Amino acid sequence: MIKDGYKEVRIGPKKYHIPKEWEFRNFGLISKYIKAGGTPKADKKEYYGGEILFVKIEDMTKNGKYIYNTKSTITEDGLKNSSAWIVPKKSLLLSMYGSYGKVSINKVELATNQAILGIIPSEEVNLDYLYYFSLGCLKPYFKSLVKATTQANLTKQIVNNTPVLSPPLPEQKKIAAILSTVDKAIEKTDEIIEKSKELKKGLMQQLLTKGIGHSEFKEVRIGTKKIKIPVVWTLIKFGEVFKKRNEKANVEKEYKYVGLEHLGTGEINLLGYDRNGNNKSSKRLFKSGDILYGKLRPYLKKAAITDFDGICSTDIIPIYATKKSVNNYLIYLVHSKMFVDFAVSTMEGTNLPRTSWRVIKNLIIPLPPLQEQKKIASILSSVDEKIQKEQEYREKLEELKKGLMQKLLTGEVRVKVEDEEV
C-alpha cells in the first residue's frame, strides 16, 4: 500500500515508494558529460611515470569515497596516444568491468582506464548525494542488466539510462551531509585501528626480543640472523616448548570445523567456523585454547587461538604450550617476524608452498622466564582488545550507515531542511 504523498517507482527489480515531489531522472539527464577512459600501450615506457594520476579499479577499492592519489601515473604522450582523458576534479567515477558499480569521487584531476566511467554531474545534483545513491541503490539494478559473458560488464549506455531518485537539491545536500558524518566517524575509527596495529607491531618486535626491564643482553643466532636478547633468557627448540596435537577425531561425533578461510591474515582470533565438521573428509582434532597455525603460504600470517574444541583442515597445525610456556604467549610468537621469516624460508612446493611441523619444531627460539612471558602476553593482549573494540564499533557504524542509506535515499525517512537552505 502506498501512503499519502508517495508514489511507486521501479529501479530494475526493486520497487520504491518515494515522495511525490521527488523526480525520477536518468544519469544522462543529470550529467554534463559521461565517458570511459583508456589505457596507453603497456610496452611504451615513455607513456608511464608522468605527472597525470591514472585510476584503476584497485585504486577505487583501496581509497574508498575520495581519491587523492593513485598507484600508477601516465605522461602527456600516454594521454594523447590513448582514449584516456582528463576527468575534472569533483566528478563521479564508476567502474564498469569486473567489480562493476564501484563509485568514488576524485578530489584532483586525473585520467582513468577503460574500465571506469568519468561522470561530470550537472548543477542540478549534489555530487555527494549522487555518490551515496549509486553506492546504496544501484547494485541490484546493475546486476539485472549486465551481460553475463565471461566477465559481467556495464556499458556507458546502461549507465546513461540508469534512473536516479532526485529529491530537491537542498534535501540532497542534507542527506549527503548526514551520511558523510557517519563516513567521517568510520574513517576516524579506521585511523585508530591502523595506529593501534602499528603500536602492536612495534611492541611485538621489542617485547619478543628485548623483554621487559632488562639491561644486560647477549648476542644469539635465530635462523640466519643474529639478535640480542636478555642474558636471563634461554635458547630452546620450538618443539620442546610447544607441541603439535595429534589426537584423532571421533568419527561419530559432530564437531565445529575450522578451515584456512576462517583464519585472517595477522588476526589472532578466528573469523568464524563451520558447524557441519562431521562432513569434512580431512579431520584434525584441536582443543579449546590451542593455536591453529596455517602452514600453507606462511607469509600470510594465519594463526589464531580458539576457545572451543573442534576439527580443522590438514593445512592447519593445532599447537599447544607445555608447562614451559602459555598459549597466550605462543599466539604472539607465531605471529612474530622472526618466526614468520623462518617459516617462509622453509616452504616447500611451488604452487602451494607450505612449511611443516617437521621443520618449525626445530626452530631455536629465545624463551623468557614463564612470568615474563605472561606479562608480555598481557601487554599485547590489551592492545588487541583495543583493536577489537574499535573494529566492533566500526561494524556498528557500517550498520548505521546501511540503515540510513536505505531510509534516506528512498524518502522513507525525510530530512528536515531549514528555510535558509532552500
C-alpha positions as CSV (number, residue, x, y, z in Angstrom):
1,M,0.0,0.0,0.0
2,I,1.3,3.4,-1.0
3,K,0.9,6.0,1.8
4,D,-0.3,9.5,1.1
5,G,2.2,11.8,-0.5
6,Y,4.2,9.0,-2.1
7,K,4.4,7.3,-5.5
8,E,5.7,3.9,-6.7
9,V,8.7,3.7,-9.0
10,R,10.9,0.8,-10.1
11,I,14.6,0.6,-10.5
12,G,15.3,-2.7,-12.2
13,P,13.9,-5.5,-10.0
14,K,13.2,-3.3,-7.0
15,K,10.2,-1.1,-6.3
16,Y,10.5,2.1,-4.2
17,H,7.8,4.3,-2.7
18,I,9.2,7.8,-2.9
19,P,7.8,11.3,-2.1
20,K,5.7,12.6,-5.0
21,E,7.9,15.8,-5.3
22,W,11.0,13.7,-5.9
23,E,12.0,13.4,-9.5
24,F,13.0,10.2,-11.4
25,R,15.7,11.1,-13.9
26,N,18.4,9.2,-15.8
27,F,22.2,9.7,-15.3
28,G,22.3,11.1,-18.7
29,L,19.9,13.9,-17.8
30,I,21.7,15.0,-14.6
31,S,25.2,14.8,-16.1
32,K,27.2,17.2,-18.2
33,Y,29.4,14.5,-19.7
34,I,30.0,10.8,-19.3
35,K,32.9,9.0,-20.8
36,A,35.1,6.0,-20.2
37,G,38.9,6.2,-20.1
38,G,41.6,4.3,-21.9
39,T,45.0,2.6,-21.3
40,P,48.2,3.7,-23.1
41,K,50.2,0.8,-24.6
42,A,51.9,-1.1,-21.9
43,D,55.1,-1.6,-23.9
44,K,55.7,2.1,-24.3
45,K,57.7,3.1,-21.3
46,E,57.5,6.8,-22.3
47,Y,53.8,6.7,-21.7
48,Y,54.1,5.9,-18.0
49,G,55.6,7.5,-14.9
50,G,54.5,11.0,-15.6
51,E,52.5,13.5,-13.5
52,I,49.0,12.5,-14.6
53,L,47.3,10.3,-12.0
54,F,45.9,7.1,-13.6
55,V,43.0,5.4,-11.9
56,K,42.3,1.7,-12.0
57,I,39.6,-0.2,-10.1
58,E,42.0,-1.3,-7.4
59,D,42.6,2.4,-6.6
60,M,38.9,2.8,-6.1
61,T,38.8,-0.2,-3.8
62,K,41.8,1.0,-1.8
63,N,40.8,4.7,-1.5
64,G,37.0,4.3,-1.0
65,K,34.9,7.5,-1.3
66,Y,37.6,10.0,-2.2
67,I,40.6,9.6,-4.5
68,Y,43.6,11.9,-4.0
69,N,46.3,9.7,-5.5
70,T,46.8,6.6,-7.5
71,K,49.4,3.8,-7.7
72,S,50.1,4.5,-11.4
73,T,50.7,7.6,-13.4
74,I,50.9,8.4,-17.1
75,T,52.6,11.1,-19.2
76,E,51.1,13.7,-21.6
77,D,52.2,11.4,-24.5
78,G,50.4,8.5,-22.9
79,L,47.3,10.6,-22.6
80,K,47.4,11.8,-26.2
81,N,48.1,8.3,-27.6
82,S,45.2,6.6,-25.9
83,S,41.5,7.0,-25.1
84,A,42.3,8.3,-21.7
85,W,41.1,11.9,-20.9
86,I,41.4,14.3,-18.0
87,V,38.5,13.9,-15.7
88,P,37.9,17.2,-13.8
89,K,38.1,17.1,-10.0
90,K,34.8,16.6,-8.2
91,S,33.5,14.1,-10.7
92,L,32.0,10.7,-10.1
93,L,34.0,7.6,-11.1
94,L,32.0,4.5,-11.7
95,S,33.5,1.1,-12.5
96,M,32.0,-0.9,-15.4
97,Y,34.1,-4.2,-15.6
98,G,34.5,-7.0,-13.1
99,S,33.7,-5.2,-9.8
100,Y,31.1,-3.2,-11.6
101,G,29.2,-0.5,-9.8
102,K,32.0,0.7,-7.5
103,V,32.0,4.5,-7.1
104,S,34.4,7.1,-5.9
105,I,34.8,10.9,-6.1
106,N,38.1,12.3,-7.5
107,K,39.3,15.2,-5.5
108,V,42.0,16.0,-8.1
109,E,42.2,16.0,-11.9
110,L,43.1,12.5,-13.2
111,A,42.7,10.0,-16.0
112,T,41.1,6.6,-15.9
113,N,41.4,3.3,-17.7
114,Q,38.7,1.9,-19.9
115,A,37.0,0.1,-17.0
116,I,35.9,3.3,-15.4
117,L,33.5,6.0,-16.4
118,G,34.1,9.6,-15.6
119,I,30.8,11.3,-14.9
120,I,30.7,15.1,-14.6
121,P,27.4,16.0,-12.8
122,S,25.3,19.0,-13.6
123,E,24.4,21.7,-11.1
124,E,21.0,20.1,-10.6
125,V,22.5,17.3,-8.5
126,N,24.7,17.2,-5.4
127,L,27.8,15.1,-6.1
128,D,28.0,13.5,-2.7
129,Y,24.3,12.6,-2.9
130,L,24.9,11.0,-6.3
131,Y,27.8,9.0,-4.8
132,Y,25.6,7.7,-1.9
133,F,22.7,6.9,-4.2
134,S,24.9,5.0,-6.6
135,L,26.5,3.1,-3.6
136,G,23.3,2.3,-1.9
137,C,20.6,1.7,-4.6
138,L,22.1,0.7,-7.9
139,K,23.8,-2.6,-7.3
140,P,20.6,-4.7,-7.8
141,Y,19.8,-2.7,-10.9
142,F,23.2,-3.1,-12.5
143,K,23.2,-6.9,-11.6
144,S,19.9,-7.3,-13.5
145,L,21.3,-5.6,-16.6
146,V,24.9,-6.7,-17.0
147,K,25.6,-9.0,-19.9
148,A,26.6,-12.4,-18.5
149,T,29.6,-13.2,-20.6
150,T,33.0,-14.5,-19.3
151,Q,33.0,-11.3,-17.3
152,A,29.9,-9.3,-16.3
153,N,30.3,-5.7,-17.6
154,L,28.3,-2.5,-17.7
155,T,28.3,-0.2,-20.7
156,K,28.2,3.6,-21.0
157,Q,24.7,3.2,-22.5
158,I,23.4,1.3,-19.4
159,V,24.8,3.9,-17.1
160,N,23.5,6.7,-19.2
161,N,19.9,5.3,-18.9
162,T,20.2,4.4,-15.2
163,P,17.5,6.1,-13.2
164,V,18.3,8.2,-10.2
165,L,15.9,9.2,-7.4
166,S,16.3,13.0,-7.2
167,P,15.0,15.0,-4.2
168,P,15.1,18.8,-4.3
169,L,18.7,19.9,-4.2
170,P,18.6,21.2,-0.5
171,E,17.3,17.8,0.6
172,Q,20.1,16.1,-1.4
173,K,22.7,18.1,0.4
174,K,21.2,17.4,3.8
175,I,21.1,13.6,3.1
176,A,24.7,13.7,1.9
177,A,25.8,15.7,4.9
178,I,24.2,13.1,7.3
179,L,25.8,10.1,5.5
180,S,29.1,12.0,5.3
181,T,29.1,12.4,9.1
182,V,28.9,8.7,9.5
183,D,31.7,8.1,6.9
184,K,33.9,10.5,8.8
185,A,33.4,8.6,12.0
186,I,34.2,5.4,10.1
187,E,37.4,7.0,8.7
188,K,38.4,8.2,12.2
189,T,37.9,4.7,13.6
190,D,40.0,3.2,10.8
191,E,42.8,5.6,11.7
192,I,42.7,4.5,15.4
193,I,42.7,0.8,14.3
194,E,45.7,1.4,12.0
195,K,47.6,3.3,14.7
196,S,46.9,0.5,17.2
197,K,48.1,-2.1,14.8
198,E,51.3,-0.2,14.2
199,L,51.7,0.1,18.0
200,K,51.3,-3.6,18.4
201,K,53.8,-4.4,15.6
202,G,56.4,-2.2,17.4
203,L,55.6,-3.7,20.8
204,M,55.9,-7.3,19.5
205,Q,59.3,-6.6,17.9
206,Q,60.5,-5.0,21.2
207,L,59.0,-7.4,23.8
208,L,59.6,-10.7,22.0
209,T,63.4,-9.9,21.7
210,K,64.2,-7.4,24.4
211,G,61.7,-8.3,27.0
212,I,60.6,-6.1,29.9
213,G,63.1,-4.0,32.0
214,H,66.4,-5.7,31.1
215,S,69.7,-4.0,30.9
216,E,72.1,-6.9,30.1
217,F,71.9,-8.7,26.7
218,K,73.7,-11.4,24.8
219,E,74.1,-12.0,21.0
220,V,72.5,-15.1,19.6
221,R,71.6,-16.6,16.2
222,I,68.0,-17.2,15.3
223,G,67.7,-18.9,12.0
224,T,70.0,-17.0,9.7
225,K,70.0,-13.8,11.8
226,K,71.9,-12.5,14.8
227,I,69.9,-10.7,17.5
228,K,70.4,-9.5,21.1
229,I,68.3,-11.0,23.9
230,P,68.3,-10.6,27.7
231,V,71.0,-12.7,29.3
232,V,68.5,-14.5,31.5
233,W,66.5,-15.8,28.5
234,T,67.3,-19.3,27.3
235,L,67.6,-20.7,23.7
236,I,65.5,-23.8,23.1
237,K,63.9,-25.7,20.2
238,F,60.3,-24.6,19.4
239,G,59.2,-28.2,19.6
240,E,60.5,-28.6,23.2
241,V,58.2,-25.8,24.4
242,F,55.2,-26.3,22.2
243,K,53.6,-29.5,20.9
244,K,51.5,-30.5,17.9
245,R,48.2,-32.0,18.8
246,N,47.9,-35.5,17.2
247,E,44.7,-36.7,18.7
248,K,42.2,-38.2,16.3
249,A,38.6,-37.0,16.0
250,N,35.7,-39.3,16.9
251,V,34.0,-40.1,13.6
252,E,30.6,-40.4,15.2
253,K,30.7,-37.0,16.9
254,E,29.7,-33.7,15.4
255,Y,32.4,-31.0,15.5
256,K,32.8,-27.4,14.6
257,Y,35.2,-27.2,11.7
258,V,37.9,-24.5,11.1
259,G,39.5,-24.1,7.6
260,L,42.1,-21.7,6.3
261,E,39.2,-19.4,5.3
262,H,38.4,-18.9,9.0
263,L,42.0,-17.6,9.8
264,G,42.5,-14.0,9.0
265,T,45.9,-12.5,7.9
266,G,47.6,-11.2,11.1
267,E,44.5,-11.8,13.2
268,I,44.8,-13.7,16.5
269,N,41.1,-14.6,16.7
270,L,39.1,-16.8,14.4
271,L,36.9,-15.2,11.8
272,G,34.3,-18.0,12.2
273,Y,33.8,-21.7,11.7
274,D,31.5,-24.2,10.0
275,R,29.0,-26.3,12.0
276,N,29.0,-29.3,9.8
277,G,32.5,-30.5,10.5
278,N,31.5,-34.2,10.5
279,N,31.0,-33.9,6.8
280,K,34.6,-32.9,6.1
281,S,36.9,-35.5,4.7
282,S,40.0,-34.3,6.4
283,K,39.8,-34.1,10.2
284,R,42.4,-33.0,12.6
285,L,41.3,-32.5,16.2
286,F,42.0,-29.4,18.3
287,K,41.2,-28.4,21.8
288,S,40.0,-25.1,23.3
289,G,43.0,-22.8,23.8
290,D,45.0,-24.4,21.0
291,I,46.8,-22.2,18.5
292,L,45.6,-23.1,14.9
293,Y,48.6,-22.4,12.7
294,G,48.1,-22.2,8.9
295,K,51.1,-23.9,7.3
296,L,50.1,-23.1,3.7
297,R,51.8,-19.9,2.5
298,P,53.1,-18.9,6.0
299,Y,53.8,-15.4,4.8
300,L,50.0,-14.8,5.1
301,K,50.5,-15.0,8.9
302,K,47.4,-17.1,9.5
303,A,47.3,-18.3,13.2
304,A,44.5,-17.9,15.7
305,I,43.7,-19.0,19.3
306,T,40.5,-20.9,19.7
307,D,38.0,-21.1,22.6
308,F,36.2,-24.4,21.7
309,D,37.0,-28.0,20.7
310,G,36.7,-28.9,17.1
311,I,38.4,-30.2,13.9
312,C,40.4,-28.4,11.3
313,S,41.8,-28.6,7.9
314,T,45.0,-30.6,7.4
315,D,46.6,-27.4,6.2
316,I,46.3,-26.2,9.8
317,I,48.5,-27.4,12.7
318,P,47.0,-27.4,16.2
319,I,49.7,-26.4,18.6
320,Y,49.6,-26.0,22.4
321,A,52.1,-24.9,25.1
322,T,53.8,-27.2,27.6
323,K,54.4,-26.2,31.2
324,K,57.3,-24.1,30.0
325,S,55.0,-21.6,28.3
326,V,51.4,-20.4,27.8
327,N,49.2,-20.4,24.7
328,N,48.6,-16.6,25.1
329,Y,52.4,-16.1,24.6
330,L,52.5,-18.7,21.8
331,I,50.0,-16.9,19.6
332,Y,52.2,-13.8,19.5
333,L,55.4,-15.8,19.0
334,V,54.0,-17.5,15.8
335,H,53.0,-14.0,14.5
336,S,56.4,-12.5,15.2
337,K,58.7,-11.5,12.4
338,M,61.4,-14.0,13.4
339,F,59.0,-16.9,13.3
340,V,57.3,-15.9,10.1
341,D,60.7,-15.3,8.3
342,F,61.9,-18.8,9.4
343,A,58.6,-20.5,8.3
344,V,58.8,-18.7,4.9
345,S,62.4,-19.8,4.4
346,T,61.4,-23.5,4.9
347,M,58.5,-23.5,2.4
348,E,58.3,-26.5,0.0
349,G,56.3,-26.6,-3.2
350,T,55.8,-24.1,-6.0
351,N,52.1,-23.6,-6.5
352,L,51.0,-24.4,-2.9
353,P,54.1,-23.6,-0.8
354,R,53.9,-25.0,2.8
355,T,56.0,-25.2,5.8
356,S,55.7,-28.2,8.2
357,W,55.8,-29.2,11.8
358,R,58.8,-31.3,10.9
359,V,60.9,-28.1,10.3
360,I,59.3,-25.5,12.5
361,K,59.7,-27.7,15.6
362,N,63.4,-27.4,15.2
363,L,63.5,-23.5,15.2
364,I,65.7,-22.3,18.0
365,I,63.7,-19.6,19.9
366,P,64.6,-17.2,22.7
367,L,62.4,-18.0,25.7
368,P,61.8,-15.6,28.6
369,P,61.0,-16.9,32.1
370,L,57.4,-18.0,32.4
371,Q,56.2,-15.0,34.4
372,E,57.7,-12.6,31.9
373,Q,56.0,-14.5,29.1
374,K,52.7,-13.9,30.8
375,K,53.4,-10.2,31.3
376,I,54.4,-9.8,27.6
377,A,51.2,-11.6,26.5
378,S,49.1,-9.4,28.8
379,I,50.6,-6.2,27.3
380,L,50.0,-7.4,23.8
381,S,46.5,-8.7,24.6
382,S,45.5,-5.2,26.0
383,V,46.4,-3.7,22.6
384,D,44.4,-6.5,20.8
385,E,41.4,-5.8,23.0
386,K,41.5,-2.1,22.0
387,I,41.7,-3.1,18.3
388,Q,38.8,-5.5,18.7
389,K,36.6,-2.9,20.4
390,E,37.3,-0.4,17.6
391,Q,36.6,-3.0,15.0
392,E,33.3,-3.8,16.6
393,Y,32.5,-0.1,16.8
394,R,33.3,0.2,13.1
395,E,30.9,-2.6,12.3
396,K,28.1,-0.8,14.2
397,L,28.8,2.4,12.2
398,E,28.6,0.4,9.0
399,E,25.3,-1.0,10.0
400,L,24.1,2.5,10.9
401,K,25.2,3.8,7.6
402,K,23.4,1.0,5.7
403,G,20.2,1.6,7.6
404,L,20.3,5.4,7.0
405,M,21.0,4.9,3.3
406,Q,18.0,2.6,2.9
407,K,15.7,5.1,4.6
408,L,17.1,8.5,3.5
409,L,17.9,7.7,-0.2
410,T,14.3,6.5,-0.8
411,G,12.5,9.1,1.2
412,E,11.2,6.6,3.7
413,V,12.5,9.0,6.3
414,R,12.5,12.7,5.3
415,V,15.2,15.1,6.5
416,K,14.3,18.5,7.8
417,V,15.6,21.3,5.6
418,E,15.9,24.7,7.1
419,D,14.3,27.6,5.3
420,E,17.6,29.3,4.6
421,E,18.8,26.1,2.9
422,V,16.0,26.2,0.3
